[in-house]
Amino acid sequence: MLAKRDLLAAGLTEAGFKVFKPGGTYFITTDIRPLGETDGFAFCRALPERAGVVAIPNAVFYDHRDAGAPFVRFAFCKQTAVLEEAVKRLKALAG
């Protein structure tokens, strides 16, 4: 799982996300503000159509949703080929 985490973390970083590399979960939290985005809900709703990738808005885990608004998470408990394709698509989204 460490290799998968590192693969996705590196790809997300290259795509422009600020990445918070986890120590013990299947999810990587990212900050979308470096991409010019601030609303995790809107970002996650649009992401499947924009890139064919899904993410989860972290604000759903916050008592004060505004505090979590710019953070989204991606799961890396996937096949390596799936992660490689997701990274490719996210890099294309960034531009």
One Martini backbone bead per residue (centre of mass of N, CA, C, O) as a GRO file, in nm:
protein
   95
    1MET     BB    1   0.053   0.065  -0.015
    2LEU     BB    2   0.289   0.263  -0.025
    3ALA     BB    3   0.323   0.272  -0.332
    4LYS     BB    4   0.038   0.383  -0.387
    5ARG     BB    5   0.058   0.634  -0.222
    6ASP     BB    6   0.308   0.753  -0.369
    7LEU     BB    7   0.189   0.764  -0.650
    8LEU     BB    8  -0.050   0.953  -0.586
    9ALA     BB    9   0.101   1.182  -0.445
   10ALA     BB   10   0.282   1.258  -0.683
   11GLY     BB   11   0.054   1.313  -0.889
   12LEU     BB   12  -0.093   1.533  -0.730
   13THR     BB   13   0.143   1.725  -0.713
   14GLU     BB   14   0.186   1.751  -1.026
   15ALA     BB   15  -0.124   1.863  -1.055
   16GLY     BB   16  -0.127   2.092  -0.789
   17PHE     BB   17  -0.160   1.971  -0.528
   18LYS     BB   18  -0.192   1.964  -0.190
   19VAL     BB   19  -0.025   1.722   0.012
   20PHE     BB   20  -0.132   1.479   0.265
   21LYS     BB   21   0.053   1.238   0.391
   22PRO     BB   22  -0.021   0.938   0.507
   23GLY     BB   23   0.020   0.682   0.775
   24GLY     BB   24  -0.302   0.528   0.821
   25THR     BB   25  -0.453   0.514   0.525
   26TYR     BB   26  -0.655   0.518   0.209
   27PHE     BB   27  -0.614   0.838   0.223
   28ILE     BB   28  -0.576   1.150   0.045
   29THR     BB   29  -0.520   1.468   0.133
   30THR     BB   30  -0.629   1.778  -0.020
   31ASP     BB   31  -0.554   2.092  -0.162
   32ILE     BB   32  -0.733   2.311  -0.399
   33ARG     BB   33  -0.617   2.606  -0.405
   34PRO     BB   34  -0.377   2.577  -0.616
   35LEU     BB   35  -0.622   2.543  -0.846
   36GLY     BB   36  -0.848   2.772  -0.772
   37GLU     BB   37  -1.000   2.630  -0.538
   38THR     BB   38  -1.270   2.615  -0.255
   39ASP     BB   39  -1.500   2.394  -0.336
   40GLY     BB   40  -1.530   2.066  -0.271
   41PHE     BB   41  -1.811   1.999  -0.373
   42ALA     BB   42  -1.788   2.114  -0.658
   43PHE     BB   43  -1.535   1.966  -0.740
   44CYS     BB   44  -1.650   1.671  -0.698
   45ARG     BB   45  -1.892   1.697  -0.893
   46ALA     BB   46  -1.706   1.772  -1.155
   47LEU     BB   47  -1.473   1.557  -1.184
   48PRO     BB   48  -1.594   1.321  -1.352
   49GLU     BB   49  -1.636   1.498  -1.609
   50ARG     BB   50  -1.346   1.629  -1.629
   51ALA     BB   51  -1.167   1.327  -1.547
   52GLY     BB   52  -1.283   1.047  -1.435
   53VAL     BB   53  -1.283   1.128  -1.124
   54VAL     BB   54  -1.289   1.073  -0.771
   55ALA     BB   55  -1.400   1.252  -0.474
   56ILE     BB   56  -1.391   1.372  -0.131
   57PRO     BB   57  -1.534   1.584   0.078
   58ASN     BB   58  -1.419   1.685   0.391
   59ALA     BB   59  -1.659   1.856   0.509
   60VAL     BB   60  -1.831   1.607   0.612
   61PHE     BB   61  -1.622   1.592   0.883
   62TYR     BB   62  -1.727   1.873   0.976
   63ASP     BB   63  -1.881   2.095   1.182
   64HIS     BB   64  -1.732   2.322   1.004
   65ARG     BB   65  -1.744   2.327   0.671
   66ASP     BB   66  -1.557   2.568   0.598
   67ALA     BB   67  -1.291   2.438   0.708
   68GLY     BB   68  -1.317   2.191   0.473
   69ALA     BB   69  -1.365   2.306   0.180
   70PRO     BB   70  -1.048   2.276   0.045
   71PHE     BB   71  -1.091   1.959   0.096
   72VAL     BB   72  -0.977   1.648  -0.048
   73ARG     BB   73  -1.020   1.294  -0.120
   74PHE     BB   74  -0.823   1.001  -0.199
   75ALA     BB   75  -0.811   0.677  -0.305
   76PHE     BB   76  -0.547   0.396  -0.291
   77CYS     BB   77  -0.734   0.119  -0.296
   78LYS     BB   78  -0.602   0.025  -0.583
   79GLN     BB   79  -0.508  -0.037  -0.873
   80THR     BB   80  -0.233   0.069  -1.027
   81ALA     BB   81  -0.362   0.136  -1.305
   82VAL     BB   82  -0.577   0.325  -1.189
   83LEU     BB   83  -0.384   0.531  -1.064
   84GLU     BB   84  -0.232   0.604  -1.324
   85GLU     BB   85  -0.482   0.713  -1.472
   86ALA     BB   86  -0.564   0.929  -1.268
   87VAL     BB   87  -0.306   1.092  -1.285
   88LYS     BB   88  -0.323   1.158  -1.584
   89ARG     BB   89  -0.597   1.308  -1.567
   90LEU     BB   90  -0.516   1.523  -1.354
   91LYS     BB   91  -0.289   1.651  -1.516
   92ALA     BB   92  -0.472   1.742  -1.753
   93LEU     BB   93  -0.652   1.927  -1.585
   94ALA     BB   94  -0.416   2.125  -1.501
   95GLY     BB   95  -0.289   2.183  -1.813
   0.00000   0.00000   0.00000
